[in-house]
Amino acid sequence: MYGYQGKFLNVDLSAQDTQEMPLAEDDLKNFIGGASLAAKLIYGHVKKGMEPLAPESPLVFSTGPFTGTTIPMVSRYAVCGISPLTGYWGEATSGGTFPFRLKGSGYDGLFITGKANTPVYLYIDNGSAQLKDAAHLWGKDIYETQRILKDELGDTKPSVAGIGPAGEGLVRYACIINDRGRAAGRCGLGALMGSKNLKAVVVAGNMKPELADSKKIKKLTKEVQAA
């Protein structure tokens, strides 16, 4: 399917396991990326009365088909789940380089469940995923966390989305912050991330999705930039 990598990464933090999760072409056509696709995936997983901070409560990062292209203003991602603040549907969006790097890492999004026994972060680079120890990051704010991770990972040009002490402490309106100052700020999904002992998601890579007509995309990009 053009504009997509065609798969999510399924992350089970309780089992410390990651698996590729192929996406059905009909779902990509009917639920066009971002929050729409996240809602479809979450709907098939949650049960009535599921507690927002339960280990089985899913946290989903999702990009759209234009993310990863040269079209301006489309480098966005949605993060979705059951809101710890309201107990109902939770959805927040953010921009920056993180969504571009997430798509470039080889996946259209992440479907995260479970709870790690100790703090971890998820590192994805060109289709290869690892769960790494984050004990040394727990308690640090997001700015210090991102600085440390970029130093540790060297010259892979990663982008980081993570939580600070508010998310760790399960504050029910905690944000997820990426690229230092970009916030997925609604619905308290930082608390959902913290409940899973997931300190950060780090993404890197240059795996571009196939486009139906790259020349038209370039033409459209120039038209938008000139407007």
C-alpha positions in Angstrom: 0.0 0.0 0.0 1.6 3.3 -1.1 2.6 5.7 1.6 2.8 3.0 4.3 5.4 0.5 5.5 2.5 -1.9 5.9 3.3 -2.9 9.5 3.3 -1.8 13.1 5.7 -3.0 15.8 3.9 -5.0 18.4 5.6 -4.6 21.8 4.8 -6.8 24.8 6.6 -5.2 27.7 5.6 -7.9 30.2 7.2 -10.6 28.0 10.1 -8.3 26.8 9.2 -9.2 23.3 8.8 -7.3 20.0 7.1 -8.7 16.8 6.2 -7.2 13.5 2.4 -6.8 13.1 1.3 -6.7 9.4 -1.5 -4.3 8.6 -4.5 -5.4 6.5 -4.8 -3.4 3.3 -8.5 -2.9 3.9 -7.7 -1.3 7.2 -5.2 1.1 5.6 -7.8 2.1 3.0 -10.7 2.5 5.5 -8.8 4.0 8.4 -6.3 6.4 6.9 -3.4 6.5 9.4 -3.0 8.4 12.6 -5.7 8.3 15.2 -8.2 6.6 12.8 -5.9 3.5 12.3 -5.0 3.6 16.0 -8.7 3.5 16.9 -9.3 0.5 14.7 -6.4 -1.4 16.3 -7.4 -0.5 19.9 -11.0 -1.3 19.4 -10.1 -4.9 18.6 -8.1 -5.2 21.8 -9.8 -3.5 24.7 -12.6 -4.9 26.8 -15.5 -3.1 28.6 -14.4 -1.7 31.9 -10.6 -2.0 31.2 -8.7 0.2 33.6 -6.6 2.8 31.7 -3.4 2.0 33.6 -3.8 -1.8 33.5 -0.9 -3.6 31.9 -3.1 -4.9 29.1 -4.3 -1.4 28.3 -2.7 -0.5 24.9 -0.6 2.5 24.1 -0.5 3.2 20.3 1.8 5.5 18.3 0.5 5.9 14.7 1.6 7.9 11.6 -0.3 8.7 8.4 0.5 8.0 4.7 2.0 11.4 4.0 4.4 11.2 6.9 7.9 10.5 5.6 7.3 12.4 2.3 8.5 15.9 1.4 5.1 17.4 1.7 5.2 20.3 4.3 3.4 20.2 7.6 2.6 16.5 7.6 5.3 15.1 9.9 2.7 14.3 12.7 1.9 11.3 14.8 -1.0 10.4 17.0 -0.6 8.7 20.3 -3.8 7.0 21.6 -5.2 4.8 24.3 -7.6 4.8 27.2 -7.2 8.2 28.9 -6.0 8.0 32.5 -7.7 11.4 33.0 -11.2 10.5 31.8 -11.4 6.7 31.5 -12.5 7.1 27.9 -10.9 7.5 24.5 -7.6 9.4 24.7 -5.9 11.0 21.7 -3.0 13.4 21.4 -0.9 14.5 18.5 2.6 16.0 18.0 5.0 17.0 15.3 8.7 17.5 14.9 11.2 14.9 13.6 9.9 12.0 15.7 7.0 10.9 13.3 9.4 11.2 10.3 12.0 9.0 12.1 9.3 6.6 13.3 8.2 6.0 9.7 11.9 5.8 8.6 12.6 3.2 11.3 10.5 0.8 9.2 7.1 0.9 10.9 3.9 2.9 10.5 3.4 2.8 14.3 3.7 1.0 17.6 1.2 -1.1 19.5 2.4 -1.4 23.1 1.0 -3.5 25.9 2.2 -5.0 29.1 4.4 -3.6 31.9 8.2 -4.0 32.2 9.5 -5.2 35.5 12.0 -2.4 35.6 12.3 0.9 33.5 13.1 0.4 29.9 13.3 2.3 26.7 12.4 1.1 23.2 15.1 1.6 20.5 14.3 1.0 16.8 16.7 1.6 13.9 16.0 0.5 10.4 13.6 -2.3 11.3 15.7 -3.6 14.3 14.0 -3.2 17.7 15.5 -3.6 21.1 14.3 -3.0 24.7 17.1 -1.4 26.7 17.6 -0.7 30.4 16.4 2.7 31.5 17.1 2.6 35.2 19.7 5.4 34.8 17.1 7.6 33.2 14.2 7.1 35.6 13.6 10.3 37.6 15.2 12.6 35.0 13.3 15.2 33.1 12.7 14.8 29.4 15.5 17.2 28.3 18.2 15.4 30.3 16.8 12.0 29.1 17.0 13.0 25.5 20.5 14.3 25.9 21.7 11.1 27.6 20.1 8.9 25.0 21.5 10.8 22.0 25.0 10.6 23.6 24.6 6.9 24.3 23.4 6.0 20.8 26.0 8.0 18.9 25.6 9.3 15.4 22.4 7.5 14.3 20.5 10.8 14.5 17.7 9.4 16.7 14.5 11.1 17.7 13.2 10.6 21.2 9.7 10.6 22.6 9.4 10.1 26.3 8.2 11.1 29.8 9.5 12.9 32.8 8.8 12.6 36.5 5.1 13.4 35.9 4.6 10.5 33.7 6.6 8.2 35.9 4.5 9.3 38.9 1.3 8.6 37.0 0.0 12.1 37.0 -3.2 11.7 35.1 -2.6 14.7 32.8 1.1 13.9 32.0 2.3 14.6 28.5 4.6 12.7 26.1 7.3 15.0 24.9 9.4 14.5 21.7 12.3 16.4 20.2 12.7 18.4 23.4 9.8 20.8 23.1 7.0 19.0 21.1 4.2 17.8 23.3 1.5 15.1 22.7 -0.3 16.9 25.5 -3.9 15.8 25.8 -5.6 13.1 27.8 -2.7 12.1 30.2 -1.1 9.5 27.9 2.2 10.1 29.5 0.8 8.4 32.6 -0.2 5.4 30.5 3.4 5.3 29.3 4.7 5.6 32.8 2.4 2.8 34.1 4.2 0.5 31.7 7.7 1.5 33.0 8.5 2.7 29.5 10.7 5.8 29.8 11.1 6.6 26.1 10.8 5.5 22.5 13.9 6.2 20.4 13.6 5.9 16.6 16.1 6.2 13.8 16.4 5.0 10.2 16.0 5.9 6.5 13.5 3.3 5.3 11.2 5.4 3.0 7.8 4.0 2.1 7.0 3.4 -1.6 5.0 6.2 -3.2 2.6 5.9 -6.1 4.0 8.9 -8.0 7.1 10.6 -6.4 7.2 13.2 -9.2 3.7 14.4 -8.4 4.6 14.5 -4.7 7.6 16.7 -5.5 5.4 18.9 -7.7 2.9 19.3 -4.9 5.6 20.1 -2.4 6.9 22.9 -4.6 3.4 24.3 -5.1 2.7 24.3 -1.3 6.1 25.9 -0.6 5.4 28.6 -3.2 1.9 29.4 -1.9 
